[in-house]
Amino acid sequence: MIMNKRLLIGLLTACTVTWASEHALGHDIKPASPWTSSSWSKTLADMPKGDSLKGEKLHRYGLCITCHGAKGIAPSRNAPSLAGNTVIYTYKTLMDYQQGRRAEGSGKSEVMRAATQPMSKQDMADLAAYYAQQTLPEKQLTTNIPQKIDRLVRKGDSSRLLVPCASCHGAHGEGNGITPALAGQTPDYFIRTMYAYKQGLRTNDVNEGMSQFAHELTDAEIQALADYYATLSAQ
């Protein structure tokens, strides 16, 4: 059932205060077990069908719009754009925050943890359906792509056992199922995410696929990939 505006804001406020208090006292909630292929498959099979119209109301009344912008287009570099992301990825991400699988140790992850506490699985599916229907502004792809980065995106690097980025995230960064869309993503968020994986602070990836990938990347490669995907438009 969709929450009305007054109830949802009240729940979010109360949850934020309660969670922050628990965190300060060292009584943080124990995170859920890491994903396995079987546990994720069952979760995916049980995912409700999302309603984008209800998701739009949650986006506005649940204050998601404050950080992630109108229609899921982030107004600043400090938050990710959610527009155009896959339904499955957004649903999983919200569940990861709620269940404690995403706790990178930053204030941003703490805010998301608190914001998702009052959400039902149906709420998460509704939000995911809404964001999947939104689109990011078209961008002009730069033609000055370093050859090494172009090869990493399209062919990977067998010497480091790195598969191509495109094999999971799509040729145009459009995402695919559980893997997020990267096209048009804010560079700061992309970089922050890659370092969270690389440093072992983010552990919500099924079978630790991204953690292994990020661990092999240099700082220069992470920056170059962030710049590349920021100029890309999903097609």
N, C-alpha and C positions, 0 to 999 in steps of 0.2 A: 504494500500500500504506500502511495506517495505521501510524504510528510508535508503538512502545510508550513507556510513560511515561519510563523511564530514558533511553532513547536521545534522545527529543525534548527533555527538559530539558537533557541534556548538550549537544546541538547548539545549543539556544538560548543557553545560557550561553557556550559557546565562540564562537558567532557574535557575541554582544553584545560580548565582550572584543575580538575581532578587528576588528569594525567600528569600535568606539570608538577603537582604536589608529590605524586608517587615517585616521579623521576628524581626530584630533589632529595627525597628521603631514601633513595636507593631501593625502592620497592617496585621497580619496573616489572611489568608483566613478562613472564617467560615467553619467548617467541615460539611459534609453531615449528615443527620439524621441517628440515629442508625438503624441497620438492624432489620427488623421484618420478620417473616416467609413469609408473603405475598410479601414484597419488594424483599427479596432474591429470592423467587421462580420466580418472573418476570425477575429479572436480569439473573438468570441461564437459563431461557428459551430463552433469547435474546443473550446468549453468542455465539460468532462466532466459527466456527470450526477452530482449530489451525493447522498451518503448521509448523512442527518441523524443516524443513530445513531453513525456514525464521527465526524461533526462534533461531537457532544456529547462524545466522548472527547477529541478534540483541544482543545475548549474548556476542559475540566478539566485534562488532563494537560499541555497546552501553555501553561498559566498565563494564558490569556486571561481566565479567571475573576477573576484578581487585580484587574485594572483595570475590566473590563466587567461584573463581577458575575455572580451566579447567573442562568442562563438569559438572559444578555445584557442584564440590567437594571443600568445603571451605579449603583454605590453612592455615588458622589460627583459633584460638578459638574465634575470635572476630566477625565472621560472620557465618550465618547458611549455611549448605550444602543444596542445592536445588535439587540435583539429586534424582530421584525416588519419588518425591512428586507428589501428585495427581494433575491432570489438573485443577480441579475445585478449589482446595485450593489455588494454585499459582495464578490463574486468580483473585480470590477474594482478595487475599492479595495485589496484584498490584493495584487493583481498590481501596482498602481501603487506601493505601498510597496516591494515586492520589487525592482522594476525602476528605482526612483529617480525616478519621476514625482511622487511626493509627498515633498517635502523642504522643509517650510515654515520650516526653520531652528530649530525648537523641539526640546527634549529629547524631547517626546512622539513626534514624527515619527521621531526617531532610534531610539527604542525599537521602534517598529513596523517600521522598516526592518530592524533586526536580527532581530526575531521572525519575519519572513516569509522570511528567507533559506533556512532548511531546508525550507520548504514546497514540495510539488509542486502542480501544477495541480489534481490530484485532492483534495489536502488542502484547498485553497482552496474548491473546489466543495462539499466535505463541510461545511465550516464555514458556508458561505453557506446551504446547505440547512437546517442546524440553526437558525441565527438566524431564518430566514424563518418557521419553525414556532412560534417563541416569540411571546408577546404582552406588551405593556406593561400595567400596571394601568390600569383605567378612571379617567378624570379628569372633573371637572365643568368644562365649558367656561364660561369667563367670558362674561357678556353685555355687559360694559363694553369693547367693542372700538372703538377710535378709528375713525371713519368713513373716514379716509384710509387706514388699514391694511386695513380690510375691503375697500375698493375696490382697493387694490394686490393683495391676495390673489386677488380674484375677477374683476377687470376689467383690472388692470394700469394703466399710465399711458402713453397714446399720446404725450404731449408729450415724454416721455423715451425713447420707443420701448421701453418695458418691457412684456413680456407678463405676463399674470396668473401668479402663483406656482402657482395651482391647475391651470393648463394643463399643467404638467409634473409637479408633485408631488401632484396629486390634490385633489379637493374637500375631503377630510378629512385631507390631509397623509399619505396612505397610501403614496405613492411609486408609481412605474410604470416597470418595466424598469430602465433605466440610471439613472433619477433616484431619489434616496433618499427614504425615508419621513422626514417631519419631525415627525409627530405624537408628542408626548410626549418630544421630544428635550431634553436638558439645555440651558438657555439659554446657559451659558458656552461650551459647545462650539459651539453655533449661531453665537454672536457671533464666536468665534475663527475659525471657518471663513469667515464672510463677510468679515472683515478680511483673511484670507489671500488670498482671491480679489481683493478690492478693491486690495490693495497689490502684487499680482502675485507673491506668494510661493507660491501654489498654482496650478499650471498643468496639472492632469491632466484638466480638463474637455474633452470632445470639442468641437472647433470654438470653444472659449473662450466658450461660452454663459453660464456662471455668472460668469465674470470680467467680461464686459460688463455683466451685470445688476447685480452688486454695486457696480461702479464708480459707478453712478448713484445709489445709495442714500445717504441721510444717516445720521449716527450715530444719530439719534433713531429713524429708520425701522428700522434694524437691531435696535436694542434692542426696539422694539415688536413686530417680527416674531418675535423670539426668545421674548418673553413669550407671544405668541399661540399659537405652535406648541407651547410647553411645556405648555399647558393643554388641548391638543387630543387626542382619542382617535381613532385610525384606525377607520373603520367599514367 
